[in-house]
Amino acid sequence: MIRSQNTVATPPGATIKEQLIDRGMSQKEFAARMDMSEKHISRLINGGVQLTHEVALRLEMVLGIPAKFWNNLEAIYREKLVKANAENLMDADIQLMRKLPYNEMAKQNWVPATRRTQERVINLRKFFEVAHLGLLEQGSLASHVACRRLMLTEKSNYTLIAWIQKARLEARKMETKPINLKSLEAAIPQIREMTKMHPEDFQPKLSKLLANSGIAIVFLPHFDGSFLHGASFTDGKKIVVGLTVRGKDADRFWFSLFHEISHIMQGDMAKIDGTNEEDEDKADAFARQTLIPDQEFEIFVDEKNFGRASIMRFADRLGIDAGIVVGRLQKEGYVKYNQHHDLKTRYEIQA
């Protein structure tokens, strides 16, 4: 017997059991009269196997109740079973739906705006391309993902799942060449040179350059509480890199991009459970070293001249945006976070 809030699905076996009790007949005797195994009869009574037309005919002979009655009972049971299971799945999915950032997703037109609970569940199932939302908790839909997050919380985990799915859907629309890590490595100097360009200029060039290496880069909005800067994963025959874009400082944007490039080159997406702290530290080091080589940075800070003109000269010599230098100086405590903020470029990239 399967129950939901509104439906009770009782297998025909319950009626068979009542008939046996009325007749004082044991299951062993009944199995012999039906010419079936005791195990099968036990499963039939408990709803573990379907009551077929052949069994219905045997029941008519043994119990004297028409086969049509048993077939009808089985049909009603199967119909109610589907309904009860669907209702129970819906109840479970409603609880999961409340953990997902539906309102923010609707604001971005990822899903239709609605206040109806069950409609939200259906919309989310379609968005995630799953039969039920419980599959999201199994981890397979967000496995093999390398991502840069500042904090791990339940909200950030569910937001990540939604964010990754949107990146996956957008990346499917993009044409890329076969994955080629050697080509990606060779393109790093060109990508680094783009740090001095405006987003409207570098965005199409960056997308094309990465696509030639089998990478689809997707720019997505930032969701509050996600603590997410970027993520990379494999989808089909391409690699997907997703980056947040809302009001992002140039230094954070490029650091996040090179961080994800490191994950790609290190093959971190192959890890079922995602990246660990050591992987993230390596990716951070790669991004830091690519933007400002440690040796160059050490020489600069040893001079202890962190004035505006000095920073701009250093950035020009390295061929990078001055805000990247400011960002590292702030991060490592050489200047306060409110110093030279005017040198930091802010991006507004269209998602």
For each residue, the residues with C-beta under 8 A, 3 or more apart:
1: 8 9 10 11 14 47
2: 8 9 80 81 84 85 88
3: 7 8 9 84
4: 7 8 83 84 85 87 88 91
5: 87 91
6: 87
7: 3 4 80 83 84 87
8: 1 2 3 4 80 84
9: 1 2 3 77 80 81 83 84
10: 1 14 77 80
11: 1 14 45 46 47 51 77
12: 15 16 44 47 51 70 73 74 77
13: 16 17 44 45 46 47 51
14: 1 10 11 17 18 45 47
15: 12 18 19 73
16: 12 13 19 20 44 45 59 63
17: 13 14 20 21 45
18: 14 15 21 22
19: 15 16 22 23 63 65
20: 16 17 23 25 26 27 30
21: 17 18 24
22: 18 19
23: 19 20
24: 21
25: 20 29 30
26: 20 29 30
27: 20 30 31 38 41 42 45
28: 31 32 38
29: 25 26 32 33
30: 20 25 26 27 33 34 41 62
31: 27 28 34 36 37 38 40 41
32: 28 29 35
33: 29 30 62
34: 30 31 41 55 58 59 62
35: 32 58
36: 31 40 41 55 58
37: 31 40 41
38: 27 28 31 41 42
39: 42 43
40: 31 36 37 43 44 49
41: 27 30 31 34 36 37 38 44 45
42: 27 38 39 45 46 48
43: 39 40 46 48 49
44: 12 13 16 40 41 47 48 49 51 55
45: 11 13 14 16 17 27 41 42
46: 11 13 42 43
47: 1 11 12 13 14 44 77
48: 42 43 44
49: 40 43 44
50: 74 78
51: 11 12 13 44 55 56 59 70 71 73 74
52: 55 56
53: 56 57 67 71
54: 57 58
55: 34 36 44 51 52 58 59 70
56: 51 52 53 59 60 67 68 70 71 74
57: 53 54 60 61 67
58: 34 35 36 54 55 61 62
59: 16 34 51 55 56 62 63 65 67 70
60: 56 57 63 64 65 66 67 70
61: 57 58
62: 30 33 34 58 59
63: 16 19 59 60
64: 60
65: 19 59 60 69 70
66: 60 69 70
67: 53 56 57 59 60 70 71
68: 56 71 72
69: 65 66 72 73
70: 12 51 55 56 59 60 65 66 67 73 74
71: 51 53 56 67 68 74 75
72: 68 69 75 76
73: 12 15 51 69 70 76 77
74: 12 50 51 56 70 71 77 78
75: 71 72 78 79
76: 72 73 79 80
77: 9 10 11 12 47 73 74 80 81
78: 50 74 75 81 82
79: 75 76 82 83
80: 2 7 8 9 10 76 77 83 84
81: 2 9 77 78 84 85
82: 78 79 85 86
83: 4 7 9 79 80 86 87
84: 2 3 4 7 8 9 80 81 87 88
85: 2 4 81 82 88 89
86: 82 83 89 90
87: 4 5 6 7 83 84 90 91
88: 2 4 84 85 91 92
89: 85 86 92 93 132 134
90: 86 87 93 94 118 121
91: 4 5 87 88 94 95
92: 88 89 95 96 132 133 134
93: 89 90 96 97 121 124 125 132 133 134
94: 90 91 97 98 117 118 121
95: 91 92 98 99
96: 92 93 99 100 133 134 136 137
97: 93 94 100 102 117 120 121 124 133
98: 94 95
99: 95 96 154 155 158
100: 96 97 105 124 133 158 159 161 162
101: 104 105 155 158 159 162 223 225
102: 97 105 106 111 120 124
103: 106 107
104: 101 107 108 223 224
105: 100 101 102 108 110 111 127 162
106: 102 103 109 110 111 112 113 114
107: 103 104 113
108: 104 105 221 351
109: 106
110: 105 106 127 162 166
111: 102 105 106 120 123 124 127
112: 106 119 123
113: 106 107
114: 106 119 120 123
115:
116: 119 120
117: 94 97 120 121
118: 90 94 121 122
119: 112 114 116 122 123
120: 97 102 111 114 116 117 123 124
121: 90 93 94 97 117 118 124 125 133
122: 118 119 125 126
123: 111 112 114 119 120 126 127
124: 93 97 100 102 111 120 121 127 128 133
125: 93 121 122 128 129 130 131 132 133
126: 122 123 129
127: 105 110 111 123 124 162 165
128: 124 125 133 135 136 141 161 162 165
129: 125 126 165
130: 125 133 135 136 141
131: 125 135
132: 89 92 93 125 135
133: 92 93 96 97 100 121 124 125 128 130 136 137
134: 89 92 93 96 137 138
135: 128 130 131 132 138 140 141
136: 96 128 130 133 141 142 158 161
137: 96 133 134
138: 134 135 141
139: 142 143
140: 135 143
141: 128 130 135 136 138 161 164 165
142: 136 139 145 157 160 161 164 274
143: 139 140 272 273 274
144: 233 234 269 270 271 272 274
145: 142 160 164 231 232 233 269 274
146: 231 232 233 260 263 264 268 269 271 274 275 279 283
147: 160 228 230 231 232 274 275
148: 228 229 230 231 256 259 260 280 283
149: 152 156 160 226 227 228 229
150: 227 229
151: 156 227
152: 149 156 157 227
153: 156 157 225 227
154: 99 157 158
155: 99 101 158 159 225 226
156: 149 151 152 153 159 160 225 226 227 228
157: 142 152 153 154 160 161
158: 99 100 101 136 154 155 161 162
159: 100 101 155 156 162 163 223 225 226 228
160: 142 145 147 149 156 157 163 164 226 228 231
161: 100 128 136 141 142 157 158 164 165
162: 100 101 105 110 127 128 158 159 165 166 223
163: 159 160 166 167 220 223 226 228 231 242
164: 141 142 145 160 161 167 168 231 233 242
165: 127 128 129 141 161 162 168 169
166: 110 162 163 169 170 218 220 242
167: 163 164 170 171 218 220 231 240 242
168: 164 165 171 172 233 235 240
169: 165 166 172 173
170: 166 167 173 174 216 218 220
171: 167 168 174 216 218 235 238 240
172: 168 169 235 236
173: 169 170
174: 170 171 207 211 216 218 238
175: 211
176: 210 211 212 214 215 216 238
177: 180 211 212 213 214
178: 214 237
179: 213 214 215 237 238 239
180: 177 183 184 212 213 214
181: 184 185 213 264 265
182: 185 186
183: 180 186 187 212 213 214
184: 180 181 187 188 210 213 215 261 264 265
185: 181 182 188 265
186: 182 183 189
187: 183 184 190 191 209 210 212 213
188: 184 185 191 192 258 261 290
189: 186 192 193
190: 187 193 194 209
191: 187 188 194 206 209 257 258 261
192: 188 189 195 254 290 291 319 320
193: 189 190 196 197 319
194: 190 191 197 202 205 206
195: 192 250 254 291 319 320 321 324
196: 193 319 320 321
197: 193 194 201 202 205
198: 201 202
199: 202 203 347 348 349
200: 203
201: 197 198 204 205
202: 194 197 198 199 205 206
203: 199 200 206 207 219 349
204: 201 207 208
205: 194 197 201 202 208 209
206: 191 194 202 203 209 210 217
207: 174 203 204 210 211 217
208: 204 205 211 212
209: 187 190 191 205 206 212 213
210: 176 184 187 206 207 213 215 216 217 241
211: 174 175 176 177 207 208 214 215 216 217
212: 176 177 180 183 187 208 209
213: 177 179 180 181 183 184 187 209 210
214: 176 177 178 179 180 183 211 237 238 239
215: 176 179 184 210 211 238 239 240 241 264
216: 170 171 174 176 210 211 238 239 240 241
217: 206 207 210 211 241 242 243
218: 166 167 170 171 174 240 241 242 243
219: 203 242 243 245 349 350 351
220: 163 166 167 170 242 243 244 245 351
221: 108 244 245 246 351
222: 226 228 244 245 246 247 248
223: 101 104 159 162 163 226 228
224: 104
225: 101 153 155 156 159
226: 149 155 156 159 160 163 222 223 244
227: 149 150 151 152 153 156
228: 147 148 149 156 159 160 163 222 223 231 244
229: 148 149 150 243 244 252 256 259
230: 147 148 241 242 243 244 256 257 259 260
231: 145 146 147 148 160 163 164 167 228 241 242 260
232: 145 146 147 239 240 241 242 260 263 264 268 269
233: 144 145 146 164 168 239 240 269
234: 144 238 239 240 269
235: 168 171 172 238 239 240
236: 172
237: 178 179 214
238: 171 174 176 179 214 215 216 234 235
239: 179 214 215 216 232 233 234 235 264 269
240: 167 168 171 215 216 218 232 233 234 235
241: 210 215 216 217 218 230 231 232 257 260 261 264
242: 163 164 166 167 217 218 219 220 230 231 232
243: 217 218 219 220 229 230 253 256 257 260
244: 220 221 222 226 228 229 230 248 256
245: 219 220 221 222 248 253 347 348 349 350 351
246: 221 222
247: 222 346 347 348
248: 222 244 245 252 253 346 347 349
249: 252 253 323 327 344 345 346 347
250: 195 253 254 321 323 324 344 345 346 347
251: 254 255 291 321 323 324 326 327 328 344
252: 229 248 249 255 256 327
253: 243 245 248 249 250 256 257 347 349
254: 192 195 250 251 257 258 287 291 321 324
255: 251 252 258 259 287 288 291 324 327
256: 148 229 230 243 244 252 253 259 260 287
257: 191 230 241 243 253 254 260 261 287
258: 188 191 254 255 261 262 286 287 290 291
259: 148 229 230 255 256 262 263 283 284 286 287
260: 146 148 230 231 232 241 243 256 257 263 264 283
261: 184 188 191 241 257 258 264 265 286 287
262: 258 259 265 266 282 283 286 287
263: 146 232 259 260 266 268 269 275 279 283
264: 146 181 184 215 232 239 241 260 261 267 268 269
265: 181 184 185 261 262 286
266: 262 263 279 282 283
267: 264 270
268: 146 232 263 264 271 275 279 283
269: 144 145 146 232 233 234 239 263 264
270: 144 267
271: 144 146 268 274 275 279
272: 143 144
273: 143
274: 142 143 144 145 146 147 271
275: 146 147 263 268 271 279 280 283
276: 279 280
277: 280 281
278: 281 282
279: 146 263 266 268 271 275 276 282 283
280: 148 275 276 277 283 284
281: 277 278 284 285
282: 262 266 278 279 285 286
283: 146 148 259 260 262 263 266 268 275 279 280 286 287
284: 259 280 281 287 288
285: 281 282 288 289
286: 258 259 261 262 265 282 283 289 290
287: 254 255 256 257 258 259 261 262 283 284 290 291
288: 255 284 285 291 292 294 328
289: 285 286 292 293 294
290: 188 192 258 286 287
291: 192 195 251 254 255 258 287 288 320 324 328
292: 288 289 296 297 318 320 324 325 328
293: 289 296 297
294: 288 289 297 298
295: 298 299
296: 292 293 299 300 318
297: 292 293 294 300 301 328
298: 294 295 301 302
299: 295 296 302 303
300: 296 297 303 314
301: 297 298 304 329 332 334
302: 298 299
303: 299 300 310
304: 301
305: 310
306: 310 311 329 334 335 339 340
307: 310 311
308: 311 312 340 343
309: 312 313
310: 303 305 306 307 313 314
311: 306 307 308 314 315 322 325 326 329 340 343
312: 308 309 315 316 322 343
313: 309 310 316 317
314: 300 310 311 317 318 325
315: 311 312 318 320 321 322 324 325
316: 312 313 319 322
317: 313 314
318: 292 296 314 315 325
319: 192 193 195 196 316
320: 192 195 196 291 292 315 324 325
321: 195 196 250 251 254 315 324 345
322: 311 312 315 316 325 326 343
323: 249 250 251 326 327 343 344 345
324: 195 250 251 254 255 291 292 315 320 321 327 328
325: 292 311 314 315 318 320 322 328 329 343
326: 251 311 322 323 329 330 335 339 340 341 343 344
327: 249 251 252 255 323 324 330 331 344
328: 251 288 291 292 297 324 325 331 332
329: 301 306 311 325 326 332 334 335 340
330: 326 327 333 334 335 336 337 339
331: 327 328
332: 301 328 329
333: 330
334: 301 306 329 330
335: 306 326 329 330 339 340
336: 330 339
337: 330 341
338: 341
339: 306 326 330 335 336
340: 306 308 311 326 329 335 343 344
341: 326 337 338 344
342:
343: 308 311 312 322 323 325 326 340
344: 249 250 251 323 326 327 340 341
345: 249 250 321 323
346: 247 248 249 250
347: 199 245 247 248 249 250 253
348: 199 245 247
349: 199 203 219 245 248 253
350: 219 245
351: 108 219 220 221 245
